[in-house]
Amino acid sequence: MSYFANDASRRRKRRGRWLAGAAGISAVGGLAGTTVARSLTRRVTEDDPHRDEDFELLDADRGCVVTTPDGVPLAVREVGPVDAPLTVVFAHGFCLRMGAFYFQRARLTEQWGSQVRMVFYDQRGHGQSGGAPTTTFTVPQLGQDLETVLSIMAPRGPVVLVGHSMGGMTVLAHARQFPQRYPTRVVGVALISTAAEGVSRSPLGEVLKNPVLEAARVAVRYAPKTVHRTRGAASAVIGPVLRAASYGDEKISRSVVAFSEKMMHDTPIATLVGFLHALEVHDETECLTTLAKVPTLIVCGDHDLLTPKEYSEAMAAELPKSELIIVGGAGHLVQLEQPEIVDDALVRLVERATPSKLVAITRRLRERVRNHG
């Protein structure tokens, strides 16, 4: 009798914390959001070079669904011949979807032609992929999901992995759990705006201590039917941080900003809240000995507030085959803000990671593109 009474008391306390947090923080979060929005508005440029871009381009690529061992359907798109000599697999970041690699898909399709197949997928709980129990919203699970994608989409031949933000953590988790794949199958890795360990020391870490986020976590886990009520409060806390960290000081395209904000807004609240704890406790530093065996690209903006450049510099110091690029003026979404720098670096990575025959071919393709550009 006392056990059930105590259990009921714990539930009431959890619900009380959730209600108090949700009620008390929304005004503060709203004010923060307004301040960040004003700051962002000052930075966007009236001259929008990407006004006519079709940011949903990936939706027209060949698609399929890969189902994970625990039954989660992952939406997958691919471009390039299925028998291409090399496959490059892209894993996107927190509160985004595969479209976050829009510029890479557009430019590198022309760059590599028939020599490279590119595979993109939405992480569990994101984009067009299915939801999952919040208990599975962990970085190690994402590494296992990546292994599932590889086993279905690229069962043979060399692979280069590209991860942005949480997608980079996904690649790190894969390397730790499947070291036998490196360098026999995975011949190169790109880590963009990411960290080998939890982001508790970044500004995001301070935000994660906010009581409204803890209340939202409780609601997601113990009161899923009421979780929609926490969207406004939780988004008011985390949304301004994500938006402020997305881009640096340089003027940016209104269309690109609108596209990235739509991806964030469309992310289910259960996904947003569920993965926050994973980002906080993430630690895949053990994998660096495995990654030391393959050519690695590490990219970060020097205005990245979520995964500051110190995280990238620390990884590069442990990886003798790495190229480190710190992009001046760029924020967390460096592949959308300064795509040319990222694209060129990915081309160099592939040239370093692939057999000499493919290197020669890609160099000729690059020269052809530039001569006709």
N, C-alpha and C positions, 0 to 999 in steps of 0.2 A: 504494500500500500504506500509506504513512504517513498519507495523508488519511483512510482508513477507520479506521486505528488511533486517530488523533486524535479522529475523530468518536465512536468507541466510548468513548474516554476521557471526552469531554464528557458523553455520556449517563450514564456511571457517576457522574460528579460531580454531575450534576443529580439523579439518583436518590438519591445519598448525602445531598444537602442536604434533599431531601424527607423521607427517612426520619428524619434527625436532627431536623428541625424538628417533624415530626408526633409523634415520641416525646417530645421535650423540653418542649413547650408545653402539653400537655393538662392537666397538673396545675395549672399556673398559671392557665390559662383557666378550669378548673373552679372554682378558688377565687374568681376574679373573678366568675364567674357566680353563685355562691352568695351573695356579698356583695350583688350587684345585686338578686338575687331577694328577699333579706331586706328591702332598702330599698323595693322595689316593693310587697311585701306590706304594709308599714306604711302605704303611701299609699292603697291601694285602700279603697273604702268598703263597709261592711256593707250600707248602704242602696243597692241596685242598681236605679236607675231604668230600666235597659235590659235587665233580666232576661228579658223576654218578646219582645225584638226578634228578628226573623227576618233574620239577617245574610246569608243566602243569597238575599235577595229578588231580586237582579239575575238570578239563574239562571232566573227565571220570565219574564223579559222576552223580546221578540222577539230571536232570535239568528241569526247567520250567521258565516261564515268568510271573511276577506279574506286572500288569499295575496299575499305580497310578491314583487317581481321575482326575488328569490333563492330563492323557494320555501318561505318560512316561513308556516305557517297562523296567522293571528291571530284569536283568538276575540273576537267583537264582540256587544254587546247594545245595544238601543235602546228608548227609551220615548217616547211622544208621536207625533203624526201625522207621516207621512212628508212631507206637504206643509206642515208648519208654517212660518211666516214666518222662523224663525231656528233654527239648529242649534247646540247647545253640545256640544263634544267634550272628553272628560275623559281625561287621560293620567296613570296612577298612578306611584308611586315605586318605588324599589329594594326588592326582596324583598317586594313587596306584589302586589296584583292589583286589578282594577276594583272589587271590593267595598270598597276603602278609601274610596270615595265613597258608601258606603251612606246616610249621613244626608242628603247632598245629593240623592241620587236620590229619597229618600222625601219630603223637605220640598218640593223644587223642583218635583216632579211636581204637587203640589197648588197650588203658587204660580203656576206658569205655565200650567197647563191645556193647551189645544190650541194655544197660541201658540208653544211651544218644543218642539223635539225634542231629547232628550239621547242622545248616543252614548258608550258606554263600550267600552274594549277592553283586553285583556291584552297587555302588552309582550312581545316575543319572549323566550322562555325563562321566562316567568312565567305563573302561573295555568293556564288551559286552552289557552294558545297553545303552538305547537310550539317545540322547541328549535332551536338553530342553532349553527354553528361558533363557537367562542369568539372567533375573529378578527373576527366581526361584532358583538361586544358592545361597541359604541362609541356615544357620544352622537350623533355625526353620522348613524350608521345609524338610530338611533331617530327622528331628525328625518325621515329618508327614509321610515321606516315610517309615521309620522304623515301624510305626504303621500299615501301609498298609501291609508290609511284615508279621508282626505278625498276623494280622487278617486273612490272607490267609494261611500262612504256619504253624501257631501254634495257632489256634483258641481256644484250650482248653489245660489245664495242665500247670504246672509250667515252667517258662522260666528264663534262665540266659542270660543277655546281655553282650557282650564283644565288646568294641570299642577301636580302636587304632587311636590316633591323631584326625583327623577330625571325625572319627568314634566314638571316645569318646565324642566329642562335640555333635554328633548325639544322643547318648544315653542320655546325659544331657538335650538336647532339648526335647527329648521324655518324660523324667521324669517331666519336667516343664509343658508340655502341656497335659500330660495324667497321673496326679498324682494318679488317682483312680486305676491304674494298679499296684501300689506298696503298700503293698507287696502281694496283692491278686493273681496277675498273675506273675509279675516280682519278683522273690524271691532272686535274686543276680545280682550284676553288677561288671564288671571289666573295669577299665579305664586305658588304657596303653598309655603312652607318650601323655598326653592331658592336657587341661586347662579348667577351668570353665569360664574364661573370655578371651577377645581378646589378641593376641600375640604381641601387639604393643610394649611391653617392652622387647621382645626378639630380637636377631639379625635379625630375619625375619622382625620384625617391622620396622627396619631401611631400609631394602631393599624395603619394600612396599612403601616408600616415593619416590622411584626413578621415575623420570618423564617418563621414557619409559614404565613403567607399567601402569601409568595413561593414556598414549597415547594408549596403547594396549586395555585398558578398553573401551576407546572411540571408537576404531575401532570395537571391538567385539559388542558393543551395536548399533552403528550408521552406521557402514560400514562393515557388516558381510562378504560381498563378497571379501573384501580386507584383511580379518583377517589373511589369510595364510602368508601375507607379514610380519606380526609382529612376527611370530613364532621364527625366528632366534634371533631377538633383545630381545624379552621377555624371551626366554629360556636362552639366554646368561646372563641375570640378575639373574633370579630365579634358574636356573639349578645348577650352582655352589654351591649355598647356600643349596639346597636340598641334593646334593651329599655329601657336606662336613659335613652336620648335620646327615646324615644317620647312620654313624658308629663312634665308639669311637676310642681310641688309640690302642686297641688290634689288633693283626693281624686277618684279616678276609678272608674268602673264596672268591676266584676270581669268582666262580660260583654264589655265593649269591649276590655279588656286581653287576655282569652282569645282574642277574635276576631283581634286584630292579631298576637298571638304565633303563632296557627295559620297565618296568611298567611306569616309569616316562616319558620316551621318547614317549611312545605310547599314552599318555594322550592328547586329543585334546587341541589345544591352547585356544579355547574358554572356556573350562573347567578350565584350569590352571589359566587364567586371571580372569574369572568370579568368582571363589571361593576365590580369594585373599582378596577381600574386606570383604567377609563374615568372614574370619579368623581374620581380623583386628578389626571388630566391635562386634564380638561374645561376648555375656555376658549371661551366663545361671546360674549365681550364685544363683538365686532364687530357683533352683531345689534342692539345697543341703539339704533343710529341708525334702524333699520327699525321697531322697536317704538315709537319716539317718535312715530310717525304715528297710533297707535291708542290709545284709552282702555285703561289698564292698571290691574289690581288687584294689589297686592303684600301678602301676608300672611305673618307669621312669629310664632311664640311667643317670648317673651323668655327662656324656659328651653330653647330649642332648642340642643342641643350639636352636632348634625351640620351644620346650616347656620345659624350664629348670626345674630342680627338685623342685624349689621353688613353682611352680604351683601345683605340686603333693602334696607337704608338706602342702600347704594352704588348699587343699581339704581334706586331711586326718585329719587335725585339726578340721574340721567341721563335720566329719562323725565318730561317736562313734563305729560303727561296721566295721570299715575299717582295712585292713592290708596294710601297706605301705612298698613297696620294692624299694630301690634305688640300681640299678645294677651298680656296679663299672666298669668303663671303657667302658660302652655301650653308644651308641648314640640314635638317634630318632627311628631307626628301631630295637628296643631292642628285639622284638619277632622273628626277623630273625637273629640277632647277637648272642643273648644268649637264644635260645629257651628253653633249659632245665629248666632254672629258671622260665620263664613265664609259661611253661607247668605245672610244679610242683605247682606253685601258683594257677593256674586255677583249678587243682584237689582239692586243699585245699578249694578254694572258693565254689566249688560244694558241698563238704562235709559239709561245714558250712551252705549252703543255702537250702539244700534239706532235706526231711524227714529222720528220723533215719534209716528206712529200706534201702533207697538208699545209705546212708552213709556207712552202713555195707557192702553192695554189692560192692561199689566202692573201699572200703579198701581191700576187699578180692581180687578184680581184680588187684589192684595195687601190692599186695604182690605176686600174681601169676606171673605177668609180670616181677617183679624184680627177682623172684626165677628162672625164665627161661631165664633171660637176660644174 
